[in-house]
Amino acid sequence: MGGDVAGFAGTATATSTTSLTMTAAGWTTDAFIGHVITTGVVYGVITTNSATVATVDRWYVPATPGGTAGTTPGNVAFAILPGQAPYWYMALTANSSAAVATDTTLTGEIATAGGGLIRKLATYAHTTGASSYSLAATYTANGSDTLSVIVAKIGIFNTLTGATGRMQFETLLSATATLTASGDQLTVTDTVSM
């Protein structure tokens, strides 16, 4: 959060649903992990990069970063922005072990395809002059989820797709929440003191 490698601009020579290639880019391997790469229409969060290929978790539509994936861009001009993508995606787990500073993933993250308890965009809130901000998300269990589940901990990430991106932190809930049936809801608010 204190800054890192500067950005980069160029023109893509190939793209896919999870990558953008620029021949002879000369990037340092993994120098751009966590950065946003944008084509002006869609953007992705870089999960790894080689000298010529930036791999992204998916393409996002700027107006709806928690919605459906954006269209794969063509061979267009792009920019890799300096700094990191925002950490505004919340994930749940039933794992109740204490958070450890060296954790890079959320052990046992609930990631059932089509489930209502999967990683999602949280709502950010901050009051001017306050020394904290909050992230809040409401989850609704559905027929794809494995129930009953006791939610014990959350993780905050910079990507929407499970098993990718960086985890900023993990937090044990002040009280566990048991979801037993489709339609059960859980609202989690995580307050971060600065």
C-alpha positions in Angstrom: 0.0 0.0 0.0 3.1 2.2 0.2 3.7 1.9 -3.5 5.6 -0.4 -5.8 6.6 -0.8 -9.4 5.3 1.9 -11.8 2.8 1.2 -14.5 3.2 0.2 -18.1 1.3 0.9 -21.4 1.3 -0.8 -24.8 -0.8 -2.6 -27.3 -1.9 -6.2 -26.9 -0.9 -8.7 -29.5 -3.2 -11.5 -28.2 -5.9 -11.8 -25.5 -8.1 -14.5 -23.9 -10.6 -14.7 -21.1 -7.8 -14.7 -18.6 -4.7 -13.1 -20.3 -3.3 -10.3 -22.3 -0.1 -10.7 -24.3 2.4 -8.1 -25.6 5.2 -9.4 -27.7 8.6 -8.2 -26.5 7.2 -6.5 -23.4 10.2 -7.4 -21.3 8.4 -7.4 -18.0 10.0 -8.8 -14.9 8.3 -12.0 -13.9 5.5 -11.4 -11.3 6.3 -7.7 -11.1 2.7 -6.7 -11.6 0.9 -9.2 -9.4 -2.1 -7.4 -7.8 -2.1 -4.6 -10.4 -5.0 -3.5 -12.5 -4.6 -3.9 -16.3 -7.2 -1.9 -18.2 -8.2 -1.6 -21.8 -10.5 1.4 -21.1 -13.6 -0.9 -21.5 -12.8 -3.7 -19.2 -10.1 -4.4 -16.6 -8.5 -7.4 -14.9 -6.5 -8.0 -11.8 -3.1 -9.5 -12.6 -2.5 -12.8 -10.7 0.8 -13.5 -12.4 2.9 -12.3 -15.3 5.8 -13.5 -17.4 8.0 -11.4 -19.7 5.2 -11.1 -22.2 1.9 -12.4 -20.7 -0.2 -10.9 -18.0 -2.6 -13.5 -16.5 -5.8 -12.0 -14.9 -8.5 -13.6 -12.8 -11.1 -12.4 -15.2 -12.2 -9.3 -17.1 -14.4 -6.9 -15.1 -16.9 -4.3 -16.2 -15.9 -1.1 -14.3 -19.5 -0.2 -13.4 -20.3 -3.7 -12.0 -17.2 -5.2 -10.5 -19.2 -7.8 -8.6 -21.3 -8.8 -11.7 -20.9 -10.9 -14.8 -17.5 -11.0 -16.3 -16.8 -8.5 -19.1 -16.2 -9.3 -22.7 -12.6 -10.4 -23.6 -10.9 -7.4 -25.2 -9.3 -7.5 -28.6 -5.8 -6.5 -29.5 -6.1 -3.0 -28.1 -4.2 -0.4 -26.3 -3.9 -1.1 -22.5 -2.4 0.2 -19.4 -1.1 -1.5 -16.2 -1.8 0.9 -13.4 0.7 1.6 -10.6 -0.3 0.4 -7.1 -2.7 -2.4 -6.2 -6.3 -3.3 -7.0 -8.7 -2.5 -4.2 -9.3 -5.1 -1.5 -13.1 -5.2 -1.5 -14.1 -8.8 -2.1 -15.3 -10.8 1.0 -15.1 -14.6 1.3 -16.5 -16.9 4.0 -15.2 -20.1 5.6 -16.3 -22.5 8.3 -12.7 -22.8 9.4 -12.4 -21.4 12.9 -8.6 -21.5 13.4 -6.9 -18.2 14.4 -5.8 -15.9 11.7 -2.0 -16.1 11.1 0.0 -13.3 9.5 1.6 -15.7 7.0 -1.7 -17.0 5.6 -2.1 -16.2 1.9 -5.4 -18.0 1.4 -8.6 -18.5 3.4 -8.5 -22.1 4.5 -11.7 -23.9 3.5 -13.1 -20.9 1.6 -16.7 -21.6 0.6 -16.5 -21.7 -3.2 -19.4 -23.9 -4.4 -20.1 -22.9 -8.0 -23.5 -21.2 -8.1 -23.8 -21.0 -4.4 -25.0 -17.9 -2.5 -22.1 -18.1 0.0 -19.2 -17.6 -2.4 -16.8 -14.6 -2.5 -18.5 -11.4 -3.4 -18.1 -7.6 -3.7 -18.6 -6.0 -0.3 -19.9 -2.5 0.2 -17.3 0.0 1.4 -18.1 2.8 3.9 -16.0 5.5 5.5 -16.9 8.6 7.4 -14.7 11.6 6.9 -12.4 12.2 9.9 -13.0 8.7 11.2 -10.0 6.3 11.8 -11.8 3.3 10.4 -13.7 2.0 7.4 -16.1 -0.9 6.9 -16.8 -3.6 4.4 -20.2 -5.2 4.5 -21.8 -8.1 2.5 -25.1 -10.0 2.7 -25.0 -13.7 1.7 -28.1 -15.8 1.0 -27.8 -19.5 1.0 -29.3 -21.3 -2.0 -29.8 -24.8 -3.3 -26.2 -25.1 -4.6 -24.7 -24.5 -1.2 -23.7 -27.4 1.1 -25.9 -26.9 4.2 -25.8 -26.9 7.2 -22.7 -24.7 7.5 -21.3 -22.8 10.5 -19.6 -19.6 9.2 -16.7 -18.7 11.5 -14.2 -16.5 9.5 -13.9 -14.1 6.6 -11.1 -13.1 4.3 -10.8 -9.9 2.3 -9.3 -10.2 -1.3 -8.5 -8.1 -4.3 -10.2 -10.5 -6.8 -13.7 -11.9 -7.1 -12.8 -15.3 -8.3 -11.9 -17.9 -5.6 -8.4 -19.3 -5.4 -6.9 -16.2 -7.1 -5.7 -12.8 -6.0 -4.2 -11.6 -2.8 -5.7 -11.9 0.7 -5.3 -8.6 2.6 -6.4 -10.1 5.9 -8.6 -12.7 7.6 -10.9 -12.2 10.6 -12.7 -14.5 13.0 -16.3 -13.5 13.3 -17.3 -12.2 16.8 -19.9 -14.9 16.8 -20.3 -17.9 14.4 -23.4 -18.0 12.1 -25.3 -21.2 11.3 -27.0 -21.4 8.0 -29.2 -24.5 7.6 -31.6 -24.0 4.8 -31.8 -22.3 1.3 -32.9 -18.7 1.9 -31.0 -18.3 5.2 -29.2 -15.0 5.2 -26.0 -13.7 6.8 -24.8 -10.1 6.9 -21.2 -9.6 7.8 -19.7 -6.1 8.6 -15.9 -6.0 9.0 -14.6 -2.7 10.5 -11.0 -1.9 9.9 -9.2 0.5 12.2 -6.5 2.6 10.7 
